[in-house]
Amino acid sequence: MDSQQLAALGVVAATAGVFIWTKRPGRKFQLERDTHCGCAGAARGGAKGSIVFSARKGRRPIILVKSN
């Protein structure tokens, strides 16, 4: 096997590795980690409020903030 065949085999192997890497399942969404909001930690700590997001096709999005 000469160097040109070895280089071609390396390119094919790297491409196959990238395809396999993109097919693996992603990590689950966590509000604190992914948005750096800090709201999720406060909700667990005893805050009694909630935020409700509602959106329908063709209508305006609605954001309701409820506090008890």
DSSP file (Angstrom, degrees, kcal/mol; ACC not computed):
  #  RESIDUE AA STRUCTURE BP1 BP2  ACC     N-H-->O    O-->H-N    N-H-->O    O-->H-N    TCO  KAPPA ALPHA  PHI   PSI    X-CA   Y-CA   Z-CA
    1    1 A M              0   0    0      0, 0.0     2,-0.1     0, 0.0     0, 0.0   0.000 360.0 360.0 360.0 123.7    0.0    0.0    0.0
    2    2 A D     >  -     0   0    0      1,-0.1     4,-1.9     4,-0.0     5,-0.2  -0.299 360.0 -96.6 -89.0 177.4    1.6    3.3   -1.0
    3    3 A S  H  > S+     0   0    0      1,-0.2     4,-2.3     2,-0.2     5,-0.2   0.811 120.3  56.6 -67.0 -31.4    1.2    6.7    0.6
    4    4 A Q  H  > S+     0   0    0      2,-0.2     4,-2.2     1,-0.2    -1,-0.2   0.908 109.0  45.9 -68.3 -41.2   -1.6    7.9   -1.7
    5    5 A Q  H  > S+     0   0    0      2,-0.2     4,-2.4     1,-0.2    -2,-0.2   0.884 112.4  52.0 -66.4 -38.2   -3.8    4.9   -0.8
    6    6 A L  H  X S+     0   0    0     -4,-1.9     4,-2.0     2,-0.2    -2,-0.2   0.898 109.9  48.5 -64.9 -41.0   -3.0    5.3    2.8
    7    7 A A  H  X S+     0   0    0     -4,-2.3     4,-2.1     2,-0.2    -2,-0.2   0.908 111.6  49.4 -65.7 -41.8   -4.1    9.0    2.7
    8    8 A A  H  X S+     0   0    0     -4,-2.2     4,-2.3     1,-0.2    -2,-0.2   0.903 110.5  50.6 -63.7 -41.0   -7.3    8.1    0.8
    9    9 A L  H  X S+     0   0    0     -4,-2.4     4,-2.4     1,-0.2    -1,-0.2   0.875 108.8  52.4 -64.3 -37.3   -8.1    5.5    3.4
   10   10 A G  H  X S+     0   0    0     -4,-2.0     4,-2.5     2,-0.2    -2,-0.2   0.896 109.0  49.3 -64.9 -40.5   -7.5    8.1    6.2
   11   11 A V  H  X S+     0   0    0     -4,-2.1     4,-2.4     2,-0.2    -2,-0.2   0.922 112.2  48.1 -64.3 -43.7   -9.9   10.5    4.6
   12   12 A V  H  X S+     0   0    0     -4,-2.3     4,-2.4     1,-0.2    -2,-0.2   0.909 112.5  48.7 -63.7 -42.1  -12.6    7.8    4.2
   13   13 A A  H  X S+     0   0    0     -4,-2.4     4,-2.2     2,-0.2    -2,-0.2   0.903 111.4  49.3 -65.3 -41.2  -12.1    6.8    7.9
   14   14 A A  H  X S+     0   0    0     -4,-2.5     4,-2.1     2,-0.2    -2,-0.2   0.904 111.5  49.3 -65.3 -40.5  -12.3   10.3    9.1
   15   15 A T  H  X S+     0   0    0     -4,-2.4     4,-2.3     2,-0.2    -2,-0.2   0.915 110.9  49.4 -64.5 -43.1  -15.5   10.9    7.1
   16   16 A A  H  X S+     0   0    0     -4,-2.4     4,-2.3     1,-0.2    -1,-0.2   0.894 109.8  52.6 -62.6 -39.5  -17.1    7.8    8.4
   17   17 A G  H  X S+     0   0    0     -4,-2.2     4,-2.3     2,-0.2    -2,-0.2   0.896 108.7  49.4 -62.9 -40.9  -16.1    8.8   12.0
   18   18 A V  H  X S+     0   0    0     -4,-2.1     4,-2.0     2,-0.2    -2,-0.2   0.918 110.9  49.9 -65.1 -42.9  -17.8   12.2   11.5
   19   19 A F  H  X S+     0   0    0     -4,-2.3     4,-1.0     1,-0.2    -2,-0.2   0.912 112.9  46.2 -62.4 -42.4  -21.0   10.6   10.2
   20   20 A I  H  X S+     0   0    0     -4,-2.3     4,-0.6     1,-0.2     3,-0.4   0.897 110.6  53.8 -66.4 -40.1  -21.1    8.2   13.1
   21   21 A W  H >< S+     0   0    0     -4,-2.3     3,-0.7     1,-0.2    -2,-0.2   0.868 107.7  50.0 -63.3 -38.1  -20.4   11.0   15.6
   22   22 A T  H 3< S+     0   0    0     -4,-2.0    -1,-0.2     1,-0.2    -2,-0.2   0.721 105.7  57.6 -75.7 -19.9  -23.3   13.1   14.3
   23   23 A K  H 3< S+     0   0    0     -4,-1.0    -1,-0.2    -3,-0.4    -2,-0.2   0.593  82.6 103.6 -85.0 -10.8  -25.8   10.2   14.5
   24   24 A R  S << S-     0   0    0     -3,-0.7     2,-0.1    -4,-0.6    -3,-0.0  -0.384  85.6 -94.6 -71.7 151.6  -25.2    9.7   18.2
   25   25 A P        -     0   0    0      0, 0.0    -1,-0.1     0, 0.0    -2,-0.1  -0.391  41.6-127.1 -68.5 141.7  -28.0   10.9   20.6
   26   26 A G        -     0   0    0      1,-0.1     2,-0.1    -2,-0.1    -4,-0.0  -0.228  30.2 -86.6 -81.1 173.8  -27.4   14.4   22.0
   27   27 A R        -     0   0    0      1,-0.1    -1,-0.1    -2,-0.0     2,-0.1  -0.424  49.4 -97.8 -79.0 158.2  -27.5   15.4   25.6
   28   28 A K        -     0   0    0     -2,-0.1     2,-0.3     1,-0.1    -1,-0.1  -0.454  41.5-101.9 -77.4 149.1  -30.8   16.3   27.3
   29   29 A F        -     0   0    0     -2,-0.1     2,-0.4     4,-0.0    -1,-0.1  -0.517  36.6-175.0 -72.4 131.5  -31.7   19.9   27.7
   30   30 A Q     >  -     0   0    0     -2,-0.3     4,-2.9     1,-0.1     5,-0.3  -0.996  20.0-145.8-128.4 125.8  -31.2   21.5   31.1
   31   31 A L  H  >>S+     0   0    0     -2,-0.4     4,-2.1     1,-0.2     6,-0.6   0.907  96.3  47.2 -58.9 -47.7  -32.4   25.0   31.7
   32   32 A E  H  >5S+     0   0    0      1,-0.2     4,-1.2     2,-0.2    -1,-0.2   0.927 118.9  38.9 -62.3 -45.6  -29.7   26.1   34.1
   33   33 A R  H  45S+     0   0    0      1,-0.2    -2,-0.2     2,-0.2    -1,-0.2   0.901 121.4  40.8 -73.4 -41.7  -26.8   24.7   32.0
   34   34 A D  H  <5S+     0   0    0     -4,-2.9    -2,-0.2     1,-0.1    -3,-0.2   0.755 128.8  24.6 -85.0 -24.8  -28.0   25.6   28.5
   35   35 A T  H  <5S-     0   0    0     -4,-2.1    -3,-0.2    -5,-0.3    -2,-0.2   0.590  84.5-139.4-114.1 -14.8  -29.5   29.1   29.2
   36   36 A H     << +     0   0    0     -4,-1.2    -4,-0.2    -5,-0.6    -3,-0.1   0.832  58.0 137.5  56.8  34.1  -27.5   30.3   32.2
   37   37 A C        -     0   0    0     -6,-0.6    -5,-0.1     1,-0.1    -1,-0.1   0.926  50.1-150.3 -77.6 -47.4  -30.8   31.7   33.5
   38   38 A G     >  +     0   0    0     -7,-0.1     4,-1.2    -6,-0.0    -6,-0.1   0.323  67.3 109.2  89.8  -8.4  -30.7   30.7   37.1
   39   39 A C  H  > S+     0   0    0      1,-0.2     4,-2.1     2,-0.2     5,-0.2   0.874  70.2  58.1 -68.9 -37.7  -34.5   30.6   37.2
   40   40 A A  H  > S+     0   0    0      1,-0.2     4,-1.4     2,-0.2    -1,-0.2   0.876 105.3  50.0 -64.6 -37.7  -34.6   26.8   37.5
   41   41 A G  H  > S+     0   0    0      1,-0.2     4,-1.2     2,-0.2    -1,-0.2   0.865 110.0  51.0 -67.2 -35.7  -32.5   26.8   40.7
   42   42 A A  H  <>S+     0   0    0     -4,-1.2     5,-1.8     1,-0.2     4,-0.3   0.862 105.8  55.4 -69.6 -35.5  -34.8   29.4   42.2
   43   43 A A  H ><5S+     0   0    0     -4,-2.1     3,-0.7     1,-0.2    -1,-0.2   0.865 110.2  45.7 -66.7 -35.4  -37.9   27.4   41.5
   44   44 A R  H 3<5S+     0   0    0     -4,-1.4    -1,-0.2     1,-0.2    -2,-0.2   0.781 103.7  65.6 -74.9 -26.7  -36.5   24.4   43.3
   45   45 A G  T 3<5S-     0   0    0     -4,-1.2    -1,-0.2    -5,-0.1    -2,-0.2   0.429 130.1 -78.3 -80.6   1.9  -35.4   26.5   46.2
   46   46 A G  T < 5S+     0   0    0     -3,-0.7    -3,-0.2     1,-0.3     2,-0.2   0.436  78.2 145.8 120.4   0.0  -38.9   27.5   47.3
   47   47 A A      < -     0   0    0     -5,-1.8    -1,-0.3     1,-0.1    20,-0.0  -0.500  34.9-156.1 -68.3 138.8  -40.1   30.2   44.8
   48   48 A K        +     0   0    0     -2,-0.2    20,-0.7     2,-0.0     2,-0.2   0.110  56.4 100.1-108.0  21.8  -43.8   29.8   44.2
   49   49 A G  E     -A   67   0A   0     18,-0.2     2,-0.3    19,-0.1    18,-0.3  -0.616  48.6-165.7-102.0 164.9  -44.0   31.5   40.9
   50   50 A S  E     -A   66   0A   0     16,-3.1    16,-3.2    -2,-0.2     2,-0.5  -0.990  13.8-142.6-147.3 156.6  -44.2   30.0   37.4
   51   51 A I  E     -A   65   0A   0     -2,-0.3     2,-0.5    14,-0.2    14,-0.2  -0.983  15.3-164.1-121.2 128.7  -43.8   31.2   33.8
   52   52 A V  E     -A   64   0A   0     12,-3.0    12,-2.9    -2,-0.5     2,-0.5  -0.962   1.2-162.3-118.1 124.0  -46.1   29.8   31.1
   53   53 A F  E     +A   63   0A   0     -2,-0.5     2,-0.4    10,-0.2    10,-0.2  -0.887  11.8 178.3-103.9 132.9  -45.2   30.2   27.4
   54   54 A S  E     +A   62   0A   0      8,-2.8     8,-3.5    -2,-0.5     2,-0.4  -0.995   4.7 167.7-137.3 130.3  -48.0   29.6   24.9
   55   55 A A        -     0   0    0     -2,-0.4     2,-0.3     6,-0.2     5,-0.1  -0.991   7.3-176.2-144.4 133.8  -47.8   30.0   21.1
   56   56 A R    >   -     0   0    0     -2,-0.4     3,-2.0     4,-0.2     2,-0.2  -0.939  40.7 -92.1-126.3 151.0  -50.1   28.9   18.4
   57   57 A K  T 3  S+     0   0    0     -2,-0.3     3,-0.1     1,-0.3    -2,-0.0  -0.419 112.4  11.2 -63.4 127.4  -49.7   29.1   14.6
   58   58 A G  T 3  S+     0   0    0      1,-0.3     2,-0.3    -2,-0.2    -1,-0.3   0.382 113.6  91.9  86.6  -4.0  -51.1   32.4   13.3
   59   59 A R  S <  S-     0   0    0     -3,-2.0    -1,-0.3     1,-0.0    -3,-0.2  -0.782  83.6 -94.5-119.0 164.5  -51.6   33.9   16.8
   60   60 A R        -     0   0    0     -2,-0.3    -4,-0.2    -3,-0.1     2,-0.1  -0.506  45.7-107.3 -73.1 143.5  -49.4   36.1   19.0
   61   61 A P        -     0   0    0      0, 0.0     2,-0.4     0, 0.0    -6,-0.2  -0.471  33.1-147.6 -69.6 145.4  -47.3   34.3   21.6
   62   62 A I  E     -A   54   0A   0     -8,-3.5    -8,-2.8    -2,-0.1     2,-0.5  -0.955  12.0-168.4-119.1 133.3  -48.4   34.6   25.2
   63   63 A I  E     -A   53   0A   0     -2,-0.4     2,-0.5   -10,-0.2   -10,-0.2  -0.977   8.8-168.8-121.1 115.6  -46.2   34.7   28.2
   64   64 A L  E     -A   52   0A   0    -12,-2.9   -12,-3.0    -2,-0.5     2,-0.6  -0.903   6.6-161.4-107.4 130.8  -48.0   34.4   31.6
   65   65 A V  E     -A   51   0A   0     -2,-0.5     2,-0.5   -14,-0.2   -14,-0.2  -0.952  12.2-171.9-111.9 115.6  -46.2   35.1   34.8
   66   66 A K  E     -A   50   0A   0    -16,-3.2   -16,-3.1    -2,-0.6     2,-0.4  -0.907   6.0-179.3-110.7 132.8  -48.0   33.6   37.8
   67   67 A S  E      A   49   0A   0     -2,-0.5   -18,-0.2   -18,-0.3    -2,-0.0  -0.999 360.0 360.0-131.7 135.3  -46.9   34.2   41.4
   68   68 A N              0   0    0    -20,-0.7   -19,-0.1    -2,-0.4    -1,-0.1   0.411 360.0 360.0-103.3 360.0  -48.6   32.7   44.4
